[in-house]
Amino acid sequence: MKIPIIKHLVDFVEKNDVDYIHETLELLESLVDVPTLKDEETAVIGELMSNLYGAIEVHKEIAHGTTKKDALNGFMKRVLGSIS
């Protein structure tokens, strides 16, 4: 996950709608089922999906009143804490 990408996606959601992110995830989930995908391609799709899911989580926090900065920082702390 990359915080600059998640931040950009959150900005996109603020200007547009979170449904675009959900629909993009549906498309990417469908693409993963293509039998001829190489491992590298599947990894790229997985990375994109993790950033999209991260943006949704941050957006939810912002919708509940958390500032964007605190929501982004809190999300990354949770991610990094789960990796340790």
MIDOSE-1310 file (N, C-alpha, C; in nm, 2 decimals, decimal comma, always signed):
residues 84
mkip	+0,08/-0,12/+0,00/+0,00/+0,00/+0,00/+0,09/+0,12/+0,00; +0,04/+0,22/-0,07/+0,12/+0,34/-0,08/+0,03/+0,46/-0,04; +0,07/+0,53/+0,06/-0,01/+0,64/+0,12/-0,04/+0,75/+0,01; +0,05/+0,79/-0,08/+0,02/+0,89/-0,17/-0,09/+0,84/-0,27
iikh	-0,09/+0,72/-0,30/-0,20/+0,67/-0,39/-0,33/+0,67/-0,32; -0,33/+0,62/-0,19/-0,46/+0,62/-0,11/-0,51/+0,76/-0,09; -0,42/+0,86/-0,07/-0,46/+1,00/-0,05/-0,52/+1,05/-0,18; -0,46/+1,01/-0,29/-0,51/+1,06/-0,42/-0,65/+1,00/-0,45
lvdf	-0,67/+0,87/-0,41/-0,80/+0,81/-0,43/-0,90/+0,87/-0,34; -0,87/+0,90/-0,21/-0,96/+0,97/-0,12/-1,00/+1,10/-0,18; -0,91/+1,18/-0,24/-0,94/+1,30/-0,30/-1,04/+1,28/-0,42; -1,02/+1,17/-0,49/-1,11/+1,14/-0,60/-1,25/+1,11/-0,55
vekn	-1,26/+1,04/-0,44/-1,39/+1,01/-0,38/-1,46/+1,13/-0,34; -1,38/+1,22/-0,28/-1,44/+1,35/-0,23/-1,50/+1,43/-0,34; -1,43/+1,43/-0,46/-1,48/+1,50/-0,58/-1,59/+1,43/-0,65; -1,59/+1,30/-0,64/-1,68/+1,22/-0,72/-1,78/+1,14/-0,63
dvdy	-1,75/+1,01/-0,62/-1,84/+0,92/-0,54/-1,76/+0,79/-0,51; -1,78/+0,74/-0,39/-1,71/+0,61/-0,35/-1,76/+0,50/-0,44; -1,88/+0,51/-0,50/-1,92/+0,40/-0,59/-1,83/+0,37/-0,70; -1,75/+0,47/-0,75/-1,65/+0,45/-0,85/-1,55/+0,35/-0,81
ihet	-1,51/+0,36/-0,68/-1,41/+0,27/-0,62/-1,46/+0,13/-0,61; -1,58/+0,12/-0,56/-1,64/-0,01/-0,55/-1,66/-0,08/-0,69; -1,70/-0,01/-0,79/-1,71/-0,06/-0,92/-1,57/-0,10/-0,98; -1,47/-0,02/-0,95/-1,34/-0,06/-1,00/-1,29/-0,18/-0,93
lell	-1,32/-0,20/-0,80/-1,28/-0,32/-0,73/-1,35/-0,44/-0,80; -1,48/-0,43/-0,83/-1,55/-0,54/-0,89/-1,48/-0,58/-1,03; -1,45/-0,48/-1,10/-1,38/-0,51/-1,23/-1,24/-0,58/-1,21; -1,16/-0,53/-1,11/-1,03/-0,59/-1,09/-1,05/-0,73/-1,03
eslv	-1,15/-0,75/-0,95/-1,18/-0,89/-0,90/-1,21/-0,98/-1,01; -1,28/-0,93/-1,11/-1,32/-1,01/-1,22/-1,19/-1,04/-1,31; -1,11/-0,95/-1,32/-0,98/-0,97/-1,40/-0,89/-1,07/-1,35; -0,89/-1,08/-1,22/-0,80/-1,18/-1,15/-0,84/-1,32/-1,20
dvpt	-0,96/-1,34/-1,24/-1,00/-1,48/-1,29/-0,95/-1,51/-1,43; -0,89/-1,42/-1,50/-0,84/-1,45/-1,63/-0,73/-1,55/-1,62; -0,74/-1,67/-1,68/-0,65/-1,78/-1,66/-0,51/-1,75/-1,72; -0,50/-1,66/-1,81/-0,37/-1,64/-1,87/-0,28/-1,53/-1,81
lkde	-0,33/-1,47/-1,70/-0,26/-1,37/-1,63/-0,13/-1,43/-1,57; -0,02/-1,35/-1,58/+0,10/-1,39/-1,52/+0,10/-1,35/-1,38; +0,19/-1,41/-1,30/+0,20/-1,38/-1,16/+0,22/-1,23/-1,13; +0,31/-1,17/-1,21/+0,34/-1,02/-1,20/+0,22/-0,94/-1,22
etav	+0,13/-0,98/-1,32/+0,01/-0,90/-1,34/-0,09/-0,92/-1,23; -0,10/-1,04/-1,18/-0,19/-1,06/-1,07/-0,14/-0,98/-0,94; -0,01/-0,97/-0,92/+0,04/-0,89/-0,81/+0,01/-0,74/-0,83; +0,02/-0,69/-0,95/-0,01/-0,55/-0,97/-0,16/-0,53/-0,94
igel	-0,25/-0,62/-0,99/-0,39/-0,60/-0,96/-0,41/-0,61/-0,81; -0,35/-0,70/-0,74/-0,36/-0,71/-0,60/-0,32/-0,58/-0,53; -0,21/-0,52/-0,57/-0,16/-0,39/-0,51/-0,26/-0,28/-0,54; -0,32/-0,27/-0,66/-0,42/-0,18/-0,69/-0,54/-0,19/-0,60
msnl	-0,58/-0,32/-0,58/-0,70/-0,35/-0,50/-0,67/-0,31/-0,35; -0,56/-0,34/-0,30/-0,53/-0,30/-0,16/-0,53/-0,15/-0,14; -0,48/-0,08/-0,24/-0,49/+0,07/-0,23/-0,64/+0,12/-0,24; -0,72/+0,06/-0,32/-0,86/+0,10/-0,33/-0,93/+0,06/-0,20
ygai	-0,91/-0,05/-0,15/-0,97/-0,09/-0,02/-0,93/+0,01/+0,09; -0,80/+0,04/+0,09/-0,75/+0,14/+0,19/-0,82/+0,27/+0,18; -0,84/+0,32/+0,05/-0,91/+0,45/+0,03/-1,05/+0,44/+0,09; -1,11/+0,33/+0,07/-1,25/+0,31/+0,12/-1,25/+0,32/+0,27
evhk	-1,15/+0,26/+0,34/-1,14/+0,26/+0,48/-1,12/+0,41/+0,53; -1,03/+0,47/+0,47/-0,99/+0,61/+0,51/-1,12/+0,70/+0,48; -1,19/+0,68/+0,37/-1,31/+0,76/+0,34/-1,41/+0,74/+0,45; -1,43/+0,62/+0,50/-1,52/+0,59/+0,61/-1,49/+0,67/+0,73
eiah	-1,36/+0,67/+0,77/-1,32/+0,74/+0,88/-1,35/+0,89/+0,87; -1,32/+0,95/+0,75/-1,35/+1,09/+0,73/-1,49/+1,12/+0,74; -1,58/+1,03/+0,68/-1,72/+1,04/+0,69/-1,77/+1,04/+0,84; -1,70/+0,98/+0,92/-1,73/+0,97/+1,07/-1,67/+1,09/+1,14
gttk	-1,61/+1,19/+1,07/-1,57/+1,31/+1,14/-1,42/+1,32/+1,16; -1,34/+1,22/+1,13/-1,20/+1,22/+1,15/-1,14/+1,31/+1,04; -1,04/+1,39/+1,07/-0,97/+1,47/+0,97/-0,90/+1,38/+0,87; -0,88/+1,42/+0,75/-0,82/+1,34/+0,64/-0,68/+1,30/+0,69
kdal	-0,60/+1,39/+0,74/-0,47/+1,36/+0,79/-0,47/+1,25/+0,90; -0,56/+1,27/+1,00/-0,56/+1,17/+1,10/-0,61/+1,03/+1,05; -0,71/+1,04/+0,96/-0,76/+0,91/+0,90/-0,65/+0,84/+0,83; -0,57/+0,91/+0,75/-0,46/+0,85/+0,67/-0,36/+0,80/+0,76
ngfm	-0,32/+0,88/+0,86/-0,21/+0,83/+0,96/-0,26/+0,71/+1,04; -0,38/+0,72/+1,08/-0,44/+0,61/+1,16/-0,45/+0,48/+1,08; -0,48/+0,49/+0,96/-0,49/+0,37/+0,87/-0,35/+0,31/+0,85; -0,25/+0,39/+0,82/-0,12/+0,34/+0,80/-0,06/+0,28/+0,93
krvl	-0,10/+0,34/+1,04/-0,05/+0,28/+1,17/-0,11/+0,14/+1,19; -0,24/+0,12/+1,15/-0,31/-0,01/+1,17/-0,24/-0,11/+1,07; -0,21/-0,06/+0,95/-0,15/-0,15/+0,85/-0,01/-0,19/+0,90; +0,07/-0,10/+0,94/+0,20/-0,13/+0,98/+0,20/-0,21/+1,11
gsis	+0,10/-0,19/+1,19/+0,09/-0,27/+1,32/+0,06/-0,41/+1,29; -0,02/-0,44/+1,18/-0,06/-0,57/+1,15/+0,05/-0,65/+1,08; +0,15/-0,57/+1,02/+0,26/-0,64/+0,95/+0,36/-0,68/+1,05; +0,38/-0,61/+1,16/+0,48/-0,64/+1,26/+0,46/-0,77/+1,33
